[in-house]
Amino acid sequence: MTGVLRSPRGVVSSAENTIARVISAAGCRDEEIASVVESSGPERVAEILVDEIVGRVDLPPVELDEEIVVQLWFTHGAKRIAHLVKAGSAGVTCEPGETREPHARIEQDLCEAVRAVFGPRGDGAAATRRLELRGSGTPQAFVQPPRAFWVTQRLLATMDDRDQIGLTELASRHGSDKWGIHRYTPHYQHHFEPLRDRPLTVLEIGVGGLSGGTTGYGAPDKGGGSLRMWKRYFPRALVYGMDIADKRALSEQRITVLRADQSNPVELHRVVEETGPLDIVIDDGSHRSEHVLTSFATLFPYVRDGGLYVIEDLQTSYWPRFGGNSEALDGPATSVGFLKSLVDGLNHEEILDSGARPPGAFDRHIKGLHFYHNIVFVEKGLNAEGGGPAWLRHPPRRRA
Ligand SMILES: C[S@@+](CC[C@H](N)C(=O)[O-])C[C@H]1O[C@@H](n2cnc3c(N)ncnc32)[C@H](O)[C@@H]1O
C-alpha cells in the first residue's frame, strides 16, 4: 500500500454534490449556511429538506379518517417557499404548493431549518418558527385532540429531535437481512453509533433484493433495504450501493446506486472515482473469498483513518462452494485465513526478525480488528506504537 489514504477525485453527481454541500454547511456558522443556500438556490434547498423530512418522519400505521395536510413555509429574506406535506393511511407525501386551509402551518427560516435537519444532533433551534394548529382553541380539541396535532408533532420531532431509532428496528422496517436471518445489527450499532452524527460517505457492496424464482438478485427494482436503513441511521451521510446487477433505479436523495463487479479492481476504482474517500465500507456482496480479498485490497486504501471496513457472512470462508475451505483454516486464499494474518499484522512490531512472516501491506494501517460470529469490523488507522524494548524481547545474555 503506497499511502494511508488514496485520494480519488470524487466526482459525485451534481445533485449529490449539492446535498453534500448543504450537509457540511449545516454544521458550520450561519453565514456559511446562508452562502450555500444562496449558491444552491433556496428553492432547491427547501426541496431537499422536505424530501428528507418526509423520508424520516415516523408515523406508526394508524387509520386516519381524513388526509392531514400540513403547510410548510420556509422563509429566506423576502422569499417564502411553500410545500405541502400530506399524511394519509397509505403514508406521507409532499409536493410544492399552498393551500388556504391546511390542518397546520409551520413557518421557519430556511437556514435555521437546514441546521435543524442536517446539522449535528442537538444544534438545531426553532427561534424563528411559527406554528398554527387549526382548531386548537376549540372545545372539541380539549376533549379529543385531533389527529392533525399528532401528525404535526411527528413532523416537528423529525426536524428537531432526530428520533434516534436503533439499527435492529430499522433493519426490520426496511427489510434488511442484517437482523433476523443474521444477528449483525447489535454489532453494527456498537461500532457505528459514535459515527452516527458525522457527515460520512458509506459504501455497501451488494444491494440485494431476491426476487424469487430463477431471477435471483437481478430484478432492477428490488432490494436497497440496507441502503435505506443506512440513510435513516446516518442522517448526514451520503450512501452508495454497488451491485453486479443493474440496481441504479433504486437511487434516491442521499442514496446512489452504481453498477460494478466487486471482483474487478478496475470497476472498483471507477466506483471510488464517484464516491470520493470512504468512511465506511460494508462487503455484503458475492461472499466468494477471492472477491472479498480483491475488494478489500482495492478499497481499503481509500478508507479514511478512523473509518471501518466490514465484511459480512464469513461463514462462506469455510464453504468450498464460495471458494472457502473447511480444512486448511489458515490458508491465505480464504477470507478468514486472510483476516487471521491481519491479527499478526496488528502486532507486527513485536515479531522478532525471524523471517517467519514478511511485512504485510496493511500492517501499519489497521489499528483494530473486531471479530463476531460471521462478521468482522476492520478499523483503519495508524498502527505504529512501537514494539517492546530490545532488553525485554531477547533473553538476557549468559555471563561467561
Ligand atoms: C445478500 S445480497 C445483499 C443484501 C443487502 N446488502 C441487504 O443487507 O439488504 C447480495 C448482493 O450481492 C450482489 N453481488 C453478487 N455478486 C456480486 C459481485 N461480484 N459484485 C457486486 N455485487 C455482487 C448480488 O447481486 C446481491 O444483490
The ligand as an ORCA input file, in Angstrom:
! r2SCAN-3c Opt
* xyz 0 1
  C     -27.049    -10.654      0.264
  S     -27.423     -9.593     -1.074
  C     -27.183     -8.008     -0.334
  C     -28.198     -7.685      0.717
  C     -28.206     -6.251      1.185
  N     -26.886     -5.725      1.438
  C     -29.027     -6.128      2.456
  O     -28.479     -6.147      3.580
  O     -30.258     -5.993      2.335
  C     -26.023     -9.829     -2.097
  C     -25.948     -8.909     -3.321
  O     -24.629     -9.009     -3.861
  C     -24.695     -8.884     -5.264
  N     -23.487     -9.462     -5.880
  C     -23.230    -10.758     -6.129
  N     -22.029    -10.888     -6.728
  C     -21.503     -9.640     -6.832
  C     -20.306     -9.107     -7.377
  N     -19.372     -9.894     -7.919
  N     -20.120     -7.770     -7.325
  C     -21.062     -6.955     -6.792
  N     -22.231     -7.389     -6.279
  C     -22.450     -8.723     -6.296
  C     -25.985     -9.623     -5.636
  O     -26.477     -9.208     -6.900
  C     -26.886     -9.259     -4.461
  O     -27.692     -8.148     -4.794
*
